[in-house]
């Protein structure tokens, strides 16, 4: 049995579904919200999918409390649109930071709340069904940011409290296209 409801939010359709499934308490699955908005992507540039997740499924699949994955992990320099899709239950965001030479992902100094200093951030996707900064991407929503990235290494993070500390970071390599 599935129960679904839809709402229109800023040009974005969001569907809240609850599915019954085997092995789920009382025959009910966890609420999953799926966004039907379409990101605005520059067709002349690269598109990078950024998957954000947390909870039980992430722990079983990735061995951690949370995950952030960048696909593909390498693109050519120029216009790059990062499309963040929140597949988890908690609110997330995407922040792009330059990665210093010799540095590794996950090694930035963290504050008491497990977040990192965003000074030097190149862009953020945290507005549901929109481009740029906002209040965070709720479960099932999509946000995006389009940047002009020179060749280099970048750390893509979720910088909400304790999310970076929980492992929500990945590397994006931007190669010289010449």
N, C-alpha and C positions, 0 to 999 in steps of 0.2 A: 504494500500500500504506500502510495506517495502522496504527500500533501505539498502543494506548491502555491506560492503567491508571487505576484509580480508588482513592481513599482517603477515608475519612470523618474529618474533623477538626473538632472542636467544633461539630457540627451543620452542617457545611459539606462538600459533596462537591467534591473537586478532581480534575480530569482532566488527565493529562499526555499530550499527543499529539505524535507526530512524523509529519509528512506528507511524502510524496515530491512533488516538483513540478518543472516544467520549469525549466531553468537553475540548479538548485540543485546544489551540489557533491555528487557521489556519489549523486545522486537522493534526497537526504534534506533535508527542510526543517528549520528551526530548531525546537527544542522550544518548544511553547506550552502554558501551563498555563491552564486555564479554571476559574473558580470557579462553582459552582452554588448558593451560599448566597443567601438572600434578605434584603436589608437590612430592618431594622425602621424603617418610615417613618410619621411622624405624618400621618394623612390630612387633618387640618385645616390643615396648613401646606404650604409650597412644598417641592418636591424639586429639587435641583440636581445634575446629573451632572458629575463631575469626571474627565476622562480624563487618565491619566498615561502617558507613553510615552518610549521612548528607542530608539536603535539605527538601523539602516539605513532602515527604513520611515519613521521620523520625519524623517530627514534628507532623504529624497526628497520627502516630502509637505509639510514645514514649513520646510525649509532650515536647520534647526538640529540640535544634538546631542540635544536632549531637548525635550519639550513637556508642558504642563499646560493643559488647556482646560476652561472653566466653561460649562455649557449648562443653562439659559439664563443669559445674562450679567446679567440684571436680574430681581429678584423683589420682592414687596411685603414690608414690615416685618412681623415676627412670627416664628412658628416656621418654621425652615428646616432641612431635612435635606440635608446634602452627602454624596453617595454617591461615593466614590473607587474607580475601577476601574483597576487597573494593567494596561495593555495592553503594557507594555514587558518587557524581559528582566531588568532590574535591580530591586532592592527600592526602593520609593518610599513617601512619606507625604503627608498633606495637613495643612497648618497654616493657620488663619484668623487674619489680623492686620488691625487697623484701618489704613486708608490715610489718611495725613494730608492735610488740605486742600492742594490745589495739587501734591501728590506724584503721581508716575507709577509704574506697576508696573515692577519690576525695578531701582529706584533705591535700595533700602535698602543701607546700608553692610554690607559683607561681611567676615567674618573670614578668616584665612589659609586655612581649609578651604573657602571659598566659601559658607558658610552665613550666616544672619542671626540677630540677637538675637531670641529668641522672647518677650521680656518684653512683656506685654500681650496675648499670644495669647488668643483667644477660645475655641479648641477645636482638637482634632486628631483625625484619623482615620488610625491606623497599626496597628490590630489586625485581622488577617485574619479575615473572617467574623464581625466583632463591631463594637460601637460604641466609639469613643473611642481613647485612646492605647494603643500597644503597641510592638513591636519593629520595625515596618515591614510594608509590604504586599508580599509576594513576587509574582513574576510571575504574572499571571492572577487574583490575589485581589481581593476587594472589602472595603472598610471604610467606616464611615460615622460621622457625628457630627451630632447635632441641637442647634441653638442657637436662642436667642431673640434675633434681630438687629433693632436699631432702624435707622431710615433712616440711610444713610451709604454710604461706599465702603470696600470691603475688599479686601485682597490675599490671594489664596489661593496658597500656595507649597508646594513640596516642599523641605524644609530639611535633607535629608541632605547630607553633604559633597559639594560641587561641583555639586549639582543646581540650586540657585538661580542660581548663576553660569552654568550651562548653559542658562538660560532657562525654568526650571520655575516660572513665576508667571503669574497672570492676575487680572483684576479682576472682582469681584462687586459690582454696584450694588444696594443695597436701598432701594427707593423708599417714601416715606410713603404708606400705603394709604388715607389719609382724603381 
